[in-house]
Structure formats: C-alpha cells, structure tokens
Amino acid sequence: MDIAPYLPDRCDSAIDQYVAHRLRYAPELLSRMLRETGTGAAATVLALGCGPGFIGNAVAGQVGRVIGVDPSAAMIAAAEHEAPANATYLMGSSYDLSIVTGPVHLTTMGRSFHWMDRAATLATLDGLTAPGGAVAILADTVRETAANGWYRAANAVASEYSVIDACGRHRHSDAYARHEEILLASAFSDLIEISVLRWHTWHFDSFMGYVLSRSGSTAEKLGDRLGTMEAAMRDALEPFGPEPWHSLHAHTALIARRPGDG
C-alpha cells in the first residue's frame, strides 16, 4: 500500500492549471540546496518526476547539465517549453532509469517521491549517484498559523469535494511511512532539512486553479460538481474579507547523502 499505482497521466487533464497555479519553489531554497550539496557549474542534476520543469529549469543556469525524467508526455512538453540549452527532458519513470546516463551529482524530487516505490528508487539512485552526491526531496507546506485560517477553510471545502482513492487515503494516514523514515533506511541515511519561509498571495481564481491542479480534484474528476464546489468555496472565504489573501509556507528540502560521503 505504500507504493502508489503507476498512473503516468494522473495530472494530464490539469496540466494548464498545474503550470499556472502550483507554487514555484523559493529561489533561495534552490540556491541553498545547491550550495549545501556542492552542486556546481560542472555537475549533472537529475530532476526525477520533473513535472513541468519547475526545479530543473530553475537550477539549470547554476549547473552543468540537467536531465529531467517524467512518465507524462504532457509534463515533458511543458518542461521543454521553457528549457534552457543544458536541460534535457526524457519520458521515463523511477521504475526504469536506464535512460539516464550517470553518474549524477544531485537528484531532486519535488511533489513526486510519494508516487514512486520509494525504497526501490533510492536503491537505484545509489548506483547512479557519484561519490559525494546527494538526493533532495522538495516540498512546500502551509504553516498552521492564525493568518492561514482562510487557507484551511478553503482547503476543507476542496477536500470535501475531492475524489481520493485508497492509496491517497493511506498516504495521509498514520500508517504511511514518512519520507524521512524511508531515507534513513536507505543508503542515503545522512539526512538534514533546510527550509525557507515565504508569504504567498492568492486571489480566488488562483486558489481555485491550484485546487483544480491536484490529482483528486481536477475539473475532469469534479464534473458537474465543479460549480457547486466553487460556490461552497466562496461561502467559506466570505468571513475572511475580500481578496487577495495571504498564506505562509515553508519551502523545504530534505537532503540525503551516504554516511561519510558528504
């Protein structure tokens, strides 16, 4: 159950919303990640589960080469749309990384590690990663602050209407092993976390776009309930005053190395 079903087109119907409304990782976080891992101008970065290239394209100017891998043709096309010359995007998945020419110095996974067979992926990366190399798992998490009350209220509506499968329910249960636990049980067990806190500004349309970019609440899955959800969302946000609203997020990177290899 810890391994999600392999569904390459999971978010394809929401690709436009994903590109337009998912948060980009803070540039300061990416720069600190590269410094911490010693990833410099000659290094190769593997962006695994690269999506539309949010990480790969953002770091390409500071490294030698970026290889992005994703099982979705739509995501690969979106990544290639803004790719610099030293970034190459390939259709593939964590289940077969024979398409990647190693060694790589840093592998990044942003909003993608939970879709993989995490232990098997790390075992494969152990063979691809250069001595002194690292793995980084990136995330952005809304903070539990009073100022984020509007976000919690709106997200509760989105969750009510979302279509969550058994795997999704397990991933949000106490039985699901956290990424840290998986990393600590792998070859990459020397683990640190870095974070950057940032405020983000939202309007109703941008928050709705974000909700529609999530795999459980795409417009396709909501169908004729979309209008009802939008009305419920407006009702939930009414007590928080007119837009825009602001939310405080932690942009984080779990950086994992082999012991003694840092």
DANORVEN-V39165 format. One record per residue. N is the residue number from 1. RES is the residue in one letter. PSI is psi in degrees with one decimal (* if undefined). Layout:
n=[N/N]
res=[RES/RES]
psi=[PSI/PSI]
This chain:
n=[1/2/3/4/5/6/7/8/9/10/11/12/13/14/15/16/17/18/19/20/21/22/23/24/25/26/27/28/29/30/31/32/33/34/35/36/37/38/39/40/41/42/43/44/45/46/47/48/49/50/51/52/53/54/55/56/57/58/59/60/61/62/63/64/65/66/67/68/69/70/71/72/73/74/75/76/77/78/79/80/81/82/83/84/85/86/87/88/89/90/91/92/93/94/95/96/97/98/99/100/101/102/103/104/105/106/107/108/109/110/111/112/113/114/115/116/117/118/119/120/121/122/123/124/125/126/127/128/129/130/131/132/133/134/135/136/137/138/139/140/141/142/143/144/145/146/147/148/149/150/151/152/153/154/155/156/157/158/159/160/161/162/163/164/165/166/167/168/169/170/171/172/173/174/175/176/177/178/179/180/181/182/183/184/185/186/187/188/189/190/191/192/193/194/195/196/197/198/199/200/201/202/203/204/205/206/207/208/209/210/211/212/213/214/215/216/217/218/219/220/221/222/223/224/225/226/227/228/229/230/231/232/233/234/235/236/237/238/239/240/241/242/243/244/245/246/247/248/249/250/251/252/253/254/255/256/257/258/259/260/261/262]
res=[M/D/I/A/P/Y/L/P/D/R/C/D/S/A/I/D/Q/Y/V/A/H/R/L/R/Y/A/P/E/L/L/S/R/M/L/R/E/T/G/T/G/A/A/A/T/V/L/A/L/G/C/G/P/G/F/I/G/N/A/V/A/G/Q/V/G/R/V/I/G/V/D/P/S/A/A/M/I/A/A/A/E/H/E/A/P/A/N/A/T/Y/L/M/G/S/S/Y/D/L/S/I/V/T/G/P/V/H/L/T/T/M/G/R/S/F/H/W/M/D/R/A/A/T/L/A/T/L/D/G/L/T/A/P/G/G/A/V/A/I/L/A/D/T/V/R/E/T/A/A/N/G/W/Y/R/A/A/N/A/V/A/S/E/Y/S/V/I/D/A/C/G/R/H/R/H/S/D/A/Y/A/R/H/E/E/I/L/L/A/S/A/F/S/D/L/I/E/I/S/V/L/R/W/H/T/W/H/F/D/S/F/M/G/Y/V/L/S/R/S/G/S/T/A/E/K/L/G/D/R/L/G/T/M/E/A/A/M/R/D/A/L/E/P/F/G/P/E/P/W/H/S/L/H/A/H/T/A/L/I/A/R/R/P/G/D/G]
psi=[-24.2/-13.5/121.2/148.8/143.6/104.6/86.5/-30.3/23.6/-41.5/10.9/-37.4/-14.6/21.3/-40.9/-41.5/-37.5/-49.5/-39.7/-31.3/-8.3/142.4/137.5/149.5/142.8/129.1/-34.5/-35.0/-43.9/-40.9/-42.3/-37.9/-44.1/-41.8/-45.4/-35.0/1.6/32.3/105.8/-159.1/-18.0/-0.2/154.0/129.1/130.4/116.4/99.9/128.4/48.7/-17.1/-140.9/19.7/21.5/-40.5/-51.3/-47.8/-29.3/-32.2/-8.5/-34.3/-10.9/0.0/175.0/-43.9/143.0/131.8/117.6/136.1/131.2/145.4/-7.4/123.0/-35.2/-40.9/-41.6/-43.4/-40.7/-39.6/-41.8/-23.4/-34.6/20.6/133.2/172.6/-29.1/13.7/124.8/131.5/131.6/139.6/126.6/-170.9/172.2/-15.2/-15.6/98.5/23.0/-16.8/-11.4/125.6/109.6/-176.9/159.5/149.6/-34.0/130.6/127.5/144.8/116.3/118.6/34.0/-25.2/-34.9/-15.8/-5.3/166.9/96.6/-45.3/-43.3/-36.9/-44.4/-35.7/-40.1/-43.1/-28.5/-35.5/-19.2/-19.5/131.8/155.8/133.6/-0.9/178.2/165.5/139.4/127.2/117.2/147.4/160.5/132.3/129.6/136.5/148.9/73.3/161.7/-36.7/-21.2/16.9/-39.2/-38.0/-42.9/-40.7/-44.1/-39.4/-30.5/-38.8/-46.3/-41.7/-36.0/-35.4/-11.0/150.3/99.7/126.2/179.1/-36.8/-41.9/-39.9/-39.8/-39.6/-25.2/14.6/168.8/-18.1/-14.0/126.9/130.0/157.0/-38.1/-40.0/-41.6/-43.5/-43.5/-21.6/3.7/-177.1/-23.5/65.6/0.9/101.9/131.6/164.0/134.6/152.1/155.6/130.9/133.5/141.0/143.4/143.2/135.0/145.5/168.8/-44.7/-36.9/-36.4/-40.9/-40.4/-39.8/-46.1/-42.8/-13.0/-10.9/144.9/-27.8/-8.1/39.3/159.2/-35.2/-43.1/-33.5/-35.1/-131.1/1.6/-4.9/-47.1/-38.6/-41.1/-42.4/-42.9/-41.5/-35.6/-42.4/-40.3/-41.6/-31.6/-14.6/-40.2/-13.6/10.1/179.6/155.7/159.3/161.3/160.9/141.8/143.9/124.6/147.4/117.6/118.6/154.4/117.9/117.7/121.9/133.0/166.8/141.5/132.0/6.3/6.9/*]
